Amino acid sequence: MQKTSPFLRALLIASLLLTLSGCVAAIGNQPPSASSATLGQQLIDLKKAKDEGVITEAEYARKRAQFIERK
């Protein structure tokens, strides 16, 4: 497995979490749109991040539990 720099890893984690949480920049007074990703797609993306070494097993388990609790 290829090692990544701490900065790159932090950037990848931040990007993943923003994507998975459905954060969207609001324009004017419009409310941010909700994430259209299904629970299944969120879990697939999360597992991919774990498999690629972007997040740890503990981070994976914690975020997976959060996704499942919300549904």
C-alpha distances in whole Angstrom, upper triangle without the diagonal:
4,6,10,13,15,17,15,14,17,18,16,17,21,21,20,22,25,24,24,27,29,30,32,34,38,41,44,45,43,41,37,37,35,31,32,29,29,28,26,24,24,22,20,19,18,16,14,13,12,10,8,8,11,13,14,15,19,19,18,21,23,23,23,26,28,27,29,32,33,33
4,7,10,13,15,12,12,16,16,14,16,19,19,19,22,24,23,24,27,29,29,31,33,37,39,42,44,42,40,36,36,35,31,32,29,30,29,27,25,24,23,21,19,19,17,15,14,14,12,9,9,11,14,15,17,20,19,19,22,24,24,24,28,28,28,30,33,34,35
4,7,9,12,10,9,13,14,13,15,18,18,18,20,23,23,24,26,28,28,30,32,36,38,41,43,41,39,36,35,34,31,32,29,31,29,28,26,25,24,22,20,19,18,16,14,14,13,10,8,10,12,13,16,18,18,18,22,23,23,24,27,28,28,30,32,33,34
4,6,8,6,6,10,11,10,12,15,15,15,18,20,20,21,24,25,25,27,28,32,35,38,39,38,36,33,33,32,29,30,27,29,28,27,25,23,23,22,19,18,18,16,13,14,14,10,9,9,11,13,16,18,17,18,21,22,21,23,26,26,26,29,31,31,33
4,5,5,6,9,10,11,12,14,15,16,18,20,21,22,24,26,25,27,28,32,34,37,39,37,36,32,33,32,30,31,29,31,30,30,27,25,25,24,21,20,21,19,16,16,17,14,12,11,13,15,18,20,18,20,23,23,22,25,27,27,28,31,32,32,34
4,6,5,6,9,10,10,12,14,15,16,18,20,21,22,24,23,26,26,30,32,35,37,36,34,31,31,31,28,30,28,30,29,29,27,24,24,24,21,19,20,19,15,16,17,15,12,10,12,13,17,17,16,18,21,21,20,23,25,25,26,29,30,30,32
4,5,5,6,9,10,11,12,14,15,16,18,20,21,23,21,23,24,27,29,32,34,33,32,28,29,29,27,29,27,29,29,29,26,24,24,24,21,20,21,19,16,17,19,16,14,11,13,15,19,20,17,19,23,22,21,24,26,25,26,29,30,30,32
4,5,5,6,9,10,10,12,14,15,16,18,20,21,20,22,23,27,29,32,33,32,31,27,28,27,25,27,25,27,26,26,24,22,22,21,18,17,19,17,13,15,16,13,12,9,12,15,18,19,17,18,22,21,20,22,25,25,25,28,30,29,31
4,5,5,6,9,10,10,12,14,15,16,18,20,20,22,23,27,29,32,34,32,31,27,27,26,24,26,23,25,24,24,22,19,19,19,16,15,16,14,11,12,13,11,9,6,8,11,14,15,13,14,18,18,17,19,22,21,22,25,26,26,28
4,5,5,6,9,10,11,12,14,15,16,18,17,20,21,24,27,30,31,30,28,25,25,25,22,25,23,25,24,24,22,19,20,20,17,15,17,16,12,14,16,14,12,8,9,12,16,16,13,15,18,17,16,19,21,20,21,24,25,25,27
4,5,5,6,9,10,11,12,14,15,17,16,17,18,22,24,27,29,28,26,23,23,23,21,23,21,24,23,24,21,19,20,20,16,15,17,16,12,15,17,14,13,10,11,15,18,18,15,16,20,19,17,20,23,21,21,25,26,25,27
4,5,5,6,9,10,10,12,14,16,15,17,19,22,25,28,30,28,26,23,23,22,19,21,19,21,21,21,18,16,17,16,12,12,14,12,9,11,13,11,10,7,9,12,16,16,13,14,18,17,15,17,20,19,19,22,24,24,25
4,5,5,6,9,10,10,12,14,14,17,19,22,25,28,29,27,25,22,22,20,18,20,18,20,19,19,17,14,15,15,12,10,13,12,8,10,13,11,10,6,7,10,13,13,10,11,15,14,12,14,17,16,16,20,21,21,23
4,5,5,6,9,10,10,12,11,14,15,19,22,25,25,24,22,19,19,19,16,19,17,20,19,20,18,15,17,17,14,13,16,15,12,14,17,15,14,10,10,14,16,16,12,14,17,15,13,16,18,17,17,20,21,20,23
4,6,5,6,9,10,11,10,12,14,18,20,24,25,23,21,17,18,17,15,17,15,18,18,19,16,14,16,16,12,12,15,14,11,14,16,14,14,11,12,15,18,18,14,15,18,17,14,17,19,18,17,21,22,21,22
4,5,5,6,8,10,11,13,16,19,22,25,26,24,22,18,18,16,13,15,13,15,15,15,13,10,12,12,8,8,11,10,8,11,13,12,12,9,9,13,15,16,12,12,15,14,11,13,16,15,14,17,19,18,19
4,5,5,6,8,9,12,15,18,21,24,24,22,20,16,16,15,12,15,13,15,14,16,14,10,12,14,10,9,13,13,10,13,16,15,15,11,10,13,15,15,11,11,14,12,9,12,14,12,12,15,17,15,18
4,6,5,6,6,8,11,14,17,20,21,19,17,13,13,12,11,13,13,15,15,17,15,12,14,16,12,12,16,15,13,16,19,18,18,14,14,17,19,18,15,15,18,16,13,15,17,15,14,18,18,17,19
4,6,5,7,9,12,15,18,21,22,19,17,13,13,11,9,11,9,12,13,14,12,9,12,13,10,10,14,13,12,15,17,17,17,14,14,18,19,19,16,15,18,17,13,14,17,15,13,17,18,16,18
4,5,8,11,14,17,20,23,23,21,18,14,13,11,8,10,8,10,10,12,9,6,9,11,8,8,12,12,11,14,16,16,17,14,13,16,17,17,13,12,15,14,10,11,13,11,9,13,15,13,14
4,6,9,12,15,18,21,20,18,15,12,11,9,7,10,10,12,11,14,12,9,12,14,12,11,15,16,14,17,20,20,20,17,15,18,19,18,15,14,16,14,10,12,14,11,10,13,14,12,13
4,6,10,12,15,18,18,15,12,9,8,6,4,8,8,11,12,15,13,10,14,15,13,14,17,18,17,19,22,21,22,19,18,21,22,22,18,17,19,18,14,15,17,14,12,16,16,13,15
4,7,9,13,16,16,14,11,8,8,8,8,11,12,15,16,18,16,14,17,18,16,16,20,20,18,21,24,23,23,19,19,22,24,23,19,19,21,19,16,18,19,16,15,19,19,16,18
4,6,9,13,13,11,9,6,7,8,9,12,13,17,18,20,18,16,20,21,18,19,23,22,21,24,26,25,26,22,22,25,27,26,23,23,25,23,19,21,23,20,18,22,22,19,20
4,7,10,11,10,9,7,9,11,12,15,17,20,22,24,22,20,23,24,21,22,26,25,23,26,29,28,28,24,25,28,30,29,25,26,28,26,22,25,26,23,22,25,25,22,24
4,6,7,6,6,5,8,11,13,16,18,22,23,26,24,22,26,27,24,25,29,28,27,30,32,31,31,28,28,31,33,32,28,28,30,28,25,27,28,24,23,27,26,23,25
4,6,6,8,8,11,14,16,19,21,24,27,29,27,25,29,30,27,28,32,31,30,33,35,34,34,31,31,34,36,35,32,32,34,32,28,30,32,28,27,30,30,27,28
4,6,9,10,13,16,19,21,24,27,29,32,30,28,32,33,30,31,35,35,33,36,39,37,38,34,34,37,39,38,34,35,37,34,31,33,34,30,29,32,32,28,30
4,6,9,12,15,18,21,24,26,28,31,29,28,31,33,31,31,35,35,34,36,39,38,38,35,35,37,39,38,34,34,36,33,30,32,33,29,28,31,30,27,28
4,6,9,12,15,17,20,23,25,28,26,25,29,30,28,29,33,32,31,34,37,36,36,33,33,36,37,36,32,32,34,31,28,30,31,27,26,28,28,24,25
4,6,9,12,15,18,20,22,25,24,22,26,27,25,26,30,30,29,31,34,34,34,31,30,33,34,33,29,29,30,28,25,26,27,23,22,25,24,21,22
4,6,9,12,15,17,19,22,20,19,22,24,22,23,26,26,25,28,30,30,30,27,27,30,31,30,26,26,27,25,22,23,24,21,19,22,22,19,20
4,7,9,12,14,17,19,18,17,20,22,20,21,25,25,24,27,29,29,30,27,26,29,30,29,26,25,27,25,21,22,23,20,18,21,21,17,18
4,6,9,11,13,16,15,14,17,19,17,18,22,22,22,24,27,27,28,25,24,27,27,27,23,22,24,22,18,19,20,17,15,17,17,14,14
4,6,8,10,13,11,10,14,15,14,15,18,19,18,21,23,23,24,22,21,24,24,24,21,20,21,20,16,16,18,15,13,15,16,13,13
4,6,9,11,10,10,14,14,14,16,18,19,19,22,23,24,25,23,23,25,26,26,23,21,22,21,18,17,19,17,14,16,17,14,13
4,7,8,6,6,10,11,10,12,15,15,16,18,20,20,22,20,20,22,22,23,20,18,19,19,15,14,17,15,11,13,16,13,12
4,5,5,6,9,10,11,12,14,15,17,19,20,21,23,21,20,23,22,22,20,17,18,18,15,13,15,14,10,11,14,12,10
4,5,5,6,9,10,10,12,14,15,17,18,20,21,20,19,20,19,19,17,14,15,15,12,10,11,11,7,8,11,9,8
4,5,5,6,9,10,11,12,14,15,16,18,20,19,18,20,18,20,18,14,15,16,13,11,13,13,10,10,13,13,11
4,5,5,6,8,10,10,12,14,15,16,18,17,17,19,18,20,17,14,16,17,13,12,15,14,11,12,16,14,13
4,5,5,6,9,10,11,12,14,15,17,15,14,16,16,17,14,11,13,13,10,9,12,11,8,10,13,12,12
4,5,5,6,9,10,11,12,14,15,14,13,15,13,15,13,9,11,12,9,7,10,11,8,9,13,13,12
4,5,5,6,9,10,10,12,14,14,14,15,14,16,15,11,13,15,12,10,14,14,12,13,16,16,15
4,6,5,6,9,10,11,13,11,11,14,14,16,13,10,13,14,11,11,14,14,12,14,17,17,17
4,5,5,6,9,10,11,10,9,11,11,12,10,7,10,11,8,7,11,12,10,12,15,15,16
4,5,5,6,9,10,10,9,10,9,12,11,7,10,12,10,9,13,14,12,14,17,18,18
4,5,5,6,9,9,9,11,12,14,13,10,13,15,13,12,16,17,15,17,20,20,21
4,6,5,6,5,6,9,10,12,10,8,12,13,11,12,15,16,15,17,20,20,21
4,5,5,6,5,6,7,10,8,6,10,12,11,11,14,16,15,17,20,20,21
4,5,8,8,9,9,13,12,10,13,15,14,14,17,19,18,19,22,23,24
4,6,8,10,11,14,13,12,15,17,16,16,20,21,20,22,25,25,26
4,5,7,9,12,11,10,14,15,15,16,19,20,20,22,24,25,26
4,7,10,12,10,10,13,14,13,15,18,18,18,21,23,23,25
4,7,8,6,7,10,11,10,12,15,15,16,18,20,21,22
4,5,5,6,9,10,11,12,14,15,16,18,20,21,23
4,6,5,6,9,10,10,12,14,15,16,18,20,22
4,5,5,6,9,10,11,12,14,16,17,19,21
4,6,5,6,8,10,11,12,14,15,17,19
4,6,5,6,9,10,11,12,14,16,17
4,6,5,6,9,10,11,12,15,16
4,6,5,6,9,10,11,13,15
4,5,5,6,9,10,11,13
4,5,5,6,9,10,11
4,5,5,6,9,10
4,6,5,6,9
4,6,5,7
4,5,5
4,6
4
